[in-house]
Amino acid sequence: MAKVAIEDLSGVSTPVTSNPYDGLIQATDNDPKKMQERYQLHRVTRNLRQKADILADNFSGWVLDEHLTRLDGPQRDTNYRDPRNCLVFWARPPQKVKNLVQIIQQKLKDAAPNLWLMPISNLHMTALEVTHSKTEAEIDDLVSTLKPSAKSITDMNSLDNRRPRLIKPMLSFDSAALALSFVPAADLYTQVTNTGVHVGSRYVVPSAHLTIARFNSPNPFEGDPLDASVSLDIQTRRRWLSEVEMINKWLEAEFWPDGHGRIRPGGEWIVGEEKGLDFRKGTLWYGGQLTHAAAVLASQAAEQKSREIGVPMNIAIVDASLYLLHFVRLPGAKLTSVDIAINKAFTAAGHKVPTSAYKQQVTPGGVAYGLATAGSNHGRFTYVGGGVPFVVDGEVVGAIGCSTGTPAQDEEVAKAGVNAVLAAAAASGTLKSKL
């Protein structure tokens, strides 16, 4: 993981306790309003400090995640296996927060096309990191100790009205990553230590954040991602920070409580409102995202199938965050089908099923009747066959959309692309983390 120091910047001395939340509770007399004020001051102060560091004359470049750069991106090492194993309790954001993150990620991507984005399906808030960077055997030993209590810990319904309520989303940033932060999260420390497991977390400051982007190449902006000189230009850095600050002003104006205490969907998150916590073990790979190399492989296989059946295609491939990764238009493919191919990939990845699955559902009498004409996703939803998701270990990591032929022909070509990627991954003994 990229190394950037984390410290308490709330301006008030917080007692040092083995459980960082105990120190916060003591310093604020267990007053929720004071806790919000402390954490707001902390994240504002930290952003100001990070801004100064990024704009400093001695700025030497972005702090790249040493593991992520080898797992994904322009410096990817196909033979690399992440050796780190962790044991964590994760809170998953509700759909309304995911929707907000998608909008923010698109704004960031517009400003920095080479920025690595956390797949929407992988978004998580670390409610408690029990331990990290251990071997698989060491993790299994801890799991056996925690397992009898895991259900009661992850069942947020048992908290009734005491489930944490997170508000005031804000982009927190440094030279390694960006996160959507809220007020402090729930405390699971005591529940876990009561089982006899020692908590060895890297997090020493109470925090409630979703990491949404990381730097995994020297140049996150336009041009060669390996050209470090781009980021050393002071005007480029100023423009980047200006974009981040504009997003924060927009968040405060649109998603913070108004004068009457009302909050737009996405600006508030009651942890556990859709599901309880995830008790997760395994490697720390942030993956679940289709890589550009896999997209090119899928496109080549789809192109070959397109030529075999004699129908030139438009071929579009998106990742799990619905961003276009790769597009090709074969000679003779219909110009009017360009957007259709892209929208097929968008729909298949977003709805996590082939577009052909909706044909019967959106017709009169179907359970989704009217969806196709209701302007869903600004008119991008389509039920025409030819959009197929890439599904790995039960998780959608992207999708391919093809268009020009009949729906059956389009789907045949799309499936050829999907099958080629899955076959290549299986042959090399790697799946999700290497796609």
C-alpha positions as CSV (number, residue, x, y, z in Angstrom):
1,M,0.0,0.0,0.0
2,A,1.2,3.5,-0.8
3,K,2.8,5.1,2.3
4,V,1.4,8.5,3.4
5,A,1.5,9.4,7.1
6,I,-1.8,9.5,8.9
7,E,-2.1,11.6,12.1
8,D,-4.7,13.3,14.2
9,L,-5.0,16.9,12.9
10,S,-8.1,17.9,14.8
11,G,-6.2,20.5,16.8
12,V,-7.0,19.0,20.2
13,S,-5.0,16.4,22.1
14,T,-6.6,13.0,21.9
15,P,-5.8,10.5,24.6
16,V,-3.7,7.6,23.3
17,T,-5.6,4.4,23.7
18,S,-5.2,0.9,22.2
19,N,-8.7,1.5,20.6
20,P,-8.5,4.8,18.8
21,Y,-12.2,5.3,19.1
22,D,-11.9,5.3,22.9
23,G,-9.6,8.2,22.7
24,L,-12.0,10.1,20.5
25,I,-14.9,9.4,22.8
26,Q,-12.9,10.6,25.9
27,A,-11.8,13.8,24.2
28,T,-15.3,14.7,23.1
29,D,-17.2,13.5,26.3
30,N,-19.1,11.1,24.0
31,D,-20.9,14.0,22.4
32,P,-21.8,13.2,18.7
33,K,-21.7,16.9,17.8
34,K,-18.2,17.4,19.2
35,M,-17.1,14.2,17.4
36,Q,-18.3,15.6,14.0
37,E,-16.6,18.9,14.7
38,R,-13.3,17.2,15.6
39,Y,-13.3,15.0,12.5
40,Q,-14.4,17.8,10.2
41,L,-11.5,19.9,11.5
42,H,-9.2,16.9,11.0
43,R,-10.1,16.3,7.4
44,V,-10.1,20.0,6.4
45,T,-6.7,20.5,8.1
46,R,-5.3,17.4,6.4
47,N,-6.5,18.5,3.0
48,L,-4.8,21.9,3.4
49,R,-1.6,20.2,4.5
50,Q,-1.7,17.8,1.5
51,K,-2.4,20.6,-0.9
52,A,0.7,22.5,0.3
53,D,2.8,19.3,-0.1
54,I,1.5,18.7,-3.6
55,L,2.2,22.3,-4.6
56,A,5.6,22.5,-3.0
57,D,8.7,23.1,-5.1
58,N,10.2,19.9,-3.9
59,F,7.2,17.7,-5.0
60,S,8.8,14.7,-6.5
61,G,5.7,12.9,-7.9
62,W,2.7,10.8,-6.9
63,V,3.2,8.1,-4.3
64,L,2.4,4.9,-6.3
65,D,1.0,1.8,-4.6
66,E,3.8,-0.7,-5.1
67,H,1.4,-3.6,-5.3
68,L,-1.3,-2.0,-7.4
69,T,1.2,-0.9,-10.0
70,R,2.2,-4.5,-10.5
71,L,-1.3,-5.8,-10.5
72,D,-2.9,-3.3,-12.9
73,G,-1.9,-0.4,-15.1
74,P,0.9,0.3,-17.6
75,Q,3.6,-1.3,-15.4
76,R,1.6,-4.5,-14.7
77,D,3.5,-7.7,-14.0
78,T,1.5,-10.6,-15.2
79,N,3.5,-13.0,-13.0
80,Y,3.0,-11.0,-9.8
81,R,0.9,-12.4,-7.0
82,D,-0.1,-10.2,-4.0
83,P,1.3,-12.0,-1.0
84,R,-0.5,-10.0,1.6
85,N,-3.5,-11.4,3.5
86,C,-5.8,-9.4,5.7
87,L,-8.8,-9.9,8.0
88,V,-11.3,-7.1,8.1
89,F,-14.8,-6.1,8.7
90,W,-16.1,-4.0,5.8
91,A,-19.2,-1.8,5.6
92,R,-20.5,-1.7,2.1
93,P,-22.1,1.6,0.9
94,P,-25.8,1.6,-0.2
95,Q,-26.7,2.1,-3.8
96,K,-27.4,5.9,-3.3
97,V,-23.8,6.4,-2.1
98,K,-22.4,4.2,-5.0
99,N,-24.3,6.5,-7.4
100,L,-22.7,9.5,-5.9
101,V,-19.3,7.9,-6.1
102,Q,-19.8,7.2,-9.8
103,I,-20.5,10.8,-10.5
104,I,-17.4,11.9,-8.6
105,Q,-15.2,9.3,-10.3
106,Q,-16.4,10.5,-13.7
107,K,-15.4,14.1,-12.7
108,L,-12.0,12.9,-11.6
109,K,-11.5,10.8,-14.7
110,D,-12.3,13.8,-16.9
111,A,-9.4,15.7,-15.2
112,A,-7.0,12.7,-14.9
113,P,-7.7,10.0,-17.6
114,N,-4.9,7.8,-16.3
115,L,-6.1,7.8,-12.7
116,W,-6.9,4.3,-11.3
117,L,-10.5,4.1,-10.1
118,M,-11.8,1.7,-7.4
119,P,-14.5,-0.5,-9.0
120,I,-17.9,0.5,-7.7
121,S,-18.6,-3.1,-6.7
122,N,-15.5,-3.1,-4.5
123,L,-16.2,0.1,-2.6
124,H,-15.9,-0.5,1.1
125,M,-15.3,1.3,4.4
126,T,-13.0,-0.5,6.8
127,A,-15.1,-0.7,9.9
128,L,-12.3,-2.6,11.6
129,E,-9.0,-4.0,10.3
130,V,-8.2,-6.9,12.6
131,T,-4.8,-7.6,11.0
132,H,-3.0,-7.2,7.7
133,S,0.0,-8.5,5.7
134,K,-0.2,-12.0,7.1
135,T,0.1,-15.4,5.6
136,E,-3.0,-17.3,4.6
137,A,-2.3,-19.8,7.5
138,E,-2.1,-17.1,10.1
139,I,-5.3,-15.6,8.9
140,D,-7.1,-18.9,9.0
141,D,-6.1,-19.3,12.7
142,L,-7.6,-16.0,13.5
143,V,-10.8,-16.8,11.6
144,S,-11.3,-20.0,13.6
145,T,-11.2,-17.9,16.8
146,L,-13.5,-15.2,15.5
147,K,-16.0,-17.4,13.6
148,P,-18.3,-18.2,16.5
149,S,-18.9,-14.4,17.1
150,A,-18.7,-13.3,13.5
151,K,-22.5,-13.4,12.8
152,S,-23.3,-11.3,15.8
153,I,-20.6,-8.8,14.9
154,T,-21.7,-8.4,11.3
155,D,-25.4,-8.3,12.0
156,M,-26.0,-4.5,12.1
157,N,-29.7,-5.1,12.8
158,S,-28.8,-5.9,16.4
159,L,-27.8,-2.3,16.9
160,D,-31.3,-1.1,16.3
161,N,-31.2,2.8,16.2
162,R,-27.5,2.9,17.3
163,R,-26.3,2.1,13.8
164,P,-23.8,4.9,12.8
165,R,-25.2,7.7,10.7
166,L,-22.6,9.2,8.3
167,I,-23.1,12.6,6.7
168,K,-21.3,15.4,5.0
169,P,-19.4,13.6,2.2
170,M,-16.1,15.2,1.2
171,L,-13.2,14.3,-0.9
172,S,-10.1,13.7,1.2
173,F,-6.8,13.4,-0.7
174,D,-3.1,13.1,-0.6
175,S,-0.4,12.2,-3.1
176,A,-1.3,8.5,-3.1
177,A,-5.1,8.3,-3.2
178,L,-8.5,10.0,-3.0
179,A,-11.3,9.0,-0.7
180,L,-14.9,10.0,0.0
181,S,-14.9,10.7,3.7
182,F,-17.7,11.0,6.2
183,V,-17.9,11.5,10.0
184,P,-16.4,8.7,12.2
185,A,-17.7,5.1,11.8
186,A,-18.9,2.4,14.2
187,D,-16.7,0.9,16.9
188,L,-16.2,-2.9,16.6
189,Y,-12.9,-2.9,18.5
190,T,-14.4,-4.2,21.8
191,Q,-16.6,-6.8,20.2
192,V,-13.6,-8.3,18.4
193,T,-11.1,-8.1,21.3
194,N,-13.7,-9.8,23.6
195,T,-13.2,-12.9,21.4
196,G,-9.6,-13.1,22.4
197,V,-8.2,-11.8,19.1
198,H,-5.6,-9.0,19.2
199,V,-6.3,-6.2,16.8
200,G,-3.3,-5.1,14.8
201,S,-4.7,-2.4,12.5
202,R,-2.7,0.1,10.5
203,Y,-5.5,2.7,11.2
204,V,-4.5,4.8,14.2
205,V,-7.0,7.7,13.6
206,P,-10.8,7.1,13.7
207,S,-12.0,7.4,10.1
208,A,-15.0,6.8,7.9
209,H,-14.0,6.8,4.3
210,L,-14.3,5.0,0.9
211,T,-11.2,4.9,-1.1
212,I,-12.4,5.8,-4.7
213,A,-9.1,6.3,-6.6
214,R,-5.4,5.7,-6.4
215,F,-2.3,6.7,-8.4
216,N,-0.7,3.7,-10.1
217,S,1.3,5.6,-12.8
218,P,3.6,8.6,-12.6
219,N,1.3,10.6,-14.9
220,P,-2.4,10.3,-14.1
221,F,-3.2,13.0,-16.6
222,E,-3.4,13.0,-20.4
223,G,-0.5,11.6,-22.4
224,D,2.0,8.8,-21.6
225,P,1.1,7.4,-18.2
226,L,4.8,6.8,-17.5
227,D,5.9,10.4,-18.3
228,A,6.6,11.7,-14.8
229,S,7.5,15.2,-16.1
230,V,3.8,16.0,-16.6
231,S,3.0,15.9,-12.9
232,L,6.0,18.0,-12.1
233,D,4.5,20.9,-13.9
234,I,3.1,23.3,-11.2
235,Q,0.2,24.4,-13.4
236,T,-0.9,20.8,-14.0
237,R,-1.0,20.2,-10.2
238,R,-2.9,23.4,-9.6
239,R,-5.5,22.5,-12.1
240,W,-5.8,19.1,-10.5
241,L,-6.3,20.5,-7.0
242,S,-8.7,23.1,-8.3
243,E,-10.9,20.2,-9.7
244,V,-10.8,18.4,-6.4
245,E,-11.8,21.6,-4.5
246,M,-14.6,22.3,-7.0
247,I,-16.0,18.8,-6.3
248,N,-15.9,19.5,-2.6
249,K,-17.8,22.8,-3.0
250,W,-20.4,20.9,-5.1
251,L,-20.7,18.2,-2.5
252,E,-21.2,20.7,0.3
253,A,-23.7,22.7,-1.6
254,E,-25.7,19.7,-2.9
255,F,-25.2,16.8,-0.5
256,W,-24.7,18.3,3.0
257,P,-27.8,19.0,5.2
258,D,-29.6,22.1,4.2
259,G,-31.0,24.7,6.6
260,H,-33.9,22.4,7.4
261,G,-31.7,19.3,8.0
262,R,-32.8,17.7,4.7
263,I,-30.2,15.6,2.8
264,R,-30.2,14.5,-0.8
265,P,-29.9,10.8,-1.5
266,G,-26.2,10.0,-1.4
267,G,-25.3,12.6,1.2
268,E,-26.3,10.3,4.1
269,W,-25.3,6.7,4.9
270,I,-26.7,4.7,7.8
271,V,-24.3,1.8,8.0
272,G,-26.1,-1.4,7.6
273,E,-29.2,0.0,6.0
274,E,-29.0,-2.4,3.1
275,K,-26.9,-5.2,4.6
276,G,-24.7,-5.9,7.5
277,L,-20.9,-5.9,7.6
278,D,-18.7,-8.1,5.4
279,F,-16.3,-10.3,7.4
280,R,-13.5,-10.7,4.8
281,K,-10.3,-12.5,4.6
282,G,-7.8,-12.8,1.7
283,T,-5.3,-10.8,-0.3
284,L,-5.5,-7.1,-0.4
285,W,-6.0,-6.7,-4.1
286,Y,-8.3,-3.8,-4.9
287,G,-9.3,-5.5,-8.1
288,G,-12.5,-6.7,-9.7
289,Q,-11.8,-4.4,-12.6
290,L,-11.3,-5.4,-16.2
291,T,-7.9,-4.2,-17.5
292,H,-7.2,-2.6,-20.8
293,A,-5.1,-5.6,-21.9
294,A,-8.0,-7.9,-21.3
295,A,-10.3,-5.5,-23.2
296,V,-8.0,-5.7,-26.2
297,L,-7.9,-9.5,-26.0
298,A,-11.7,-9.6,-26.0
299,S,-11.9,-7.2,-28.8
300,Q,-9.5,-9.2,-31.0
301,A,-11.6,-12.4,-30.4
302,A,-14.8,-10.5,-31.2
303,E,-13.3,-9.1,-34.3
304,Q,-12.3,-12.6,-35.4
305,K,-15.8,-14.0,-34.8
306,S,-17.2,-10.9,-36.7
307,R,-15.2,-11.8,-39.7
308,E,-16.1,-15.5,-39.5
309,I,-19.8,-14.7,-39.7
310,G,-19.3,-12.0,-42.3
311,V,-20.8,-9.2,-40.3
312,P,-18.5,-6.2,-39.6
313,M,-19.1,-5.0,-36.0
314,N,-18.8,-2.0,-33.7
315,I,-17.2,-3.5,-30.5
316,A,-17.2,-1.6,-27.2
317,I,-15.8,-2.8,-23.9
318,V,-16.4,-1.1,-20.5
319,D,-15.0,-1.8,-17.0
320,A,-17.0,-2.5,-13.8
321,S,-17.3,1.3,-13.2
322,L,-19.0,1.5,-16.7
323,Y,-16.2,3.5,-18.2
324,L,-15.2,2.8,-21.8
325,L,-12.0,0.9,-22.0
326,H,-11.7,0.0,-25.6
327,F,-13.7,0.6,-28.9
328,V,-13.1,-0.6,-32.4
329,R,-15.3,-0.1,-35.6
330,L,-14.5,-2.7,-38.3
331,P,-14.7,-1.4,-41.9
332,G,-18.3,-1.6,-43.0
333,A,-19.8,-1.5,-39.5
334,K,-22.9,0.8,-39.3
335,L,-22.1,4.3,-38.1
336,T,-25.5,4.4,-36.5
337,S,-24.5,1.4,-34.3
338,V,-21.5,3.0,-32.6
339,D,-23.5,4.4,-29.7
340,I,-25.7,1.3,-29.6
341,A,-22.6,-1.0,-29.0
342,I,-21.3,1.3,-26.2
343,N,-24.8,1.4,-24.6
344,K,-25.1,-2.4,-24.8
345,A,-21.8,-2.7,-22.8
346,F,-22.9,0.0,-20.4
347,T,-26.2,-1.8,-19.7
348,A,-24.7,-5.3,-19.4
349,A,-22.1,-4.1,-16.9
350,G,-24.4,-1.9,-15.0
351,H,-27.3,-4.4,-14.7
352,K,-25.0,-7.3,-14.5
353,V,-26.8,-9.5,-17.0
354,P,-26.8,-9.9,-20.8
355,T,-28.9,-7.2,-22.5
356,S,-31.0,-9.9,-24.2
357,A,-32.2,-11.0,-20.7
358,Y,-34.5,-7.9,-20.7
359,K,-36.3,-8.5,-24.0
360,Q,-39.4,-10.2,-22.5
361,Q,-39.3,-8.2,-19.3
362,V,-39.7,-4.8,-21.0
363,T,-42.5,-5.7,-23.3
364,P,-46.2,-5.2,-22.3
365,G,-47.0,-7.5,-19.4
366,G,-43.3,-7.9,-18.4
367,V,-42.1,-7.0,-14.9
368,A,-40.0,-4.2,-16.3
369,Y,-42.5,-2.9,-18.8
370,G,-41.8,0.8,-19.6
371,L,-38.2,0.7,-18.5
372,A,-36.9,0.9,-22.1
373,T,-39.0,4.0,-22.9
374,A,-38.7,5.7,-19.5
375,G,-35.3,7.3,-20.2
376,S,-33.5,5.1,-17.8
377,N,-29.8,6.2,-17.4
378,H,-30.4,9.1,-19.7
379,G,-31.7,6.8,-22.5
380,R,-28.6,4.5,-22.4
381,F,-30.5,1.4,-21.1
382,T,-31.0,-1.1,-23.9
383,Y,-32.6,-4.5,-24.1
384,V,-31.3,-5.4,-27.6
385,G,-29.1,-8.5,-27.6
386,G,-25.4,-8.0,-28.0
387,G,-24.3,-6.8,-24.5
388,V,-22.6,-9.5,-22.4
389,P,-20.9,-9.0,-19.0
390,F,-17.6,-10.6,-17.9
391,V,-18.4,-12.5,-14.8
392,V,-15.5,-13.8,-12.6
393,D,-16.1,-15.6,-9.3
394,G,-19.7,-14.4,-9.4
395,E,-18.6,-10.7,-9.8
396,V,-19.1,-8.6,-12.9
397,V,-15.8,-7.0,-13.8
398,G,-16.9,-5.3,-17.1
399,A,-18.9,-6.0,-20.2
400,I,-18.7,-6.1,-24.0
401,G,-21.2,-4.6,-26.5
402,C,-21.5,-5.4,-30.2
403,S,-23.8,-3.9,-32.8
404,T,-24.4,-4.0,-36.6
405,G,-25.9,-7.4,-37.2
406,T,-29.1,-9.1,-35.8
407,P,-29.3,-9.3,-32.0
408,A,-28.4,-13.0,-32.2
409,Q,-25.3,-12.2,-34.3
410,D,-24.3,-9.3,-32.0
411,E,-24.5,-11.6,-29.0
412,E,-22.6,-14.4,-30.7
413,V,-19.7,-12.0,-31.4
414,A,-19.8,-10.5,-27.8
415,K,-19.7,-14.0,-26.3
416,A,-16.6,-14.8,-28.3
417,G,-14.9,-11.9,-26.7
418,V,-16.0,-12.9,-23.2
419,N,-15.0,-16.5,-23.7
420,A,-11.5,-15.6,-25.0
421,V,-10.7,-13.5,-21.8
422,L,-12.0,-16.1,-19.4
423,A,-10.1,-18.9,-21.2
424,A,-6.9,-17.0,-21.2
425,A,-7.3,-16.2,-17.5
426,A,-8.1,-19.9,-16.6
427,A,-5.1,-21.1,-18.7
428,S,-2.7,-18.9,-16.8
429,G,-4.1,-19.8,-13.4
430,T,-5.3,-16.3,-12.7
431,L,-8.8,-14.8,-12.7
432,K,-10.2,-11.6,-11.3
433,S,-6.9,-10.0,-10.0
434,K,-5.3,-10.4,-13.4
435,L,-8.1,-9.6,-15.9
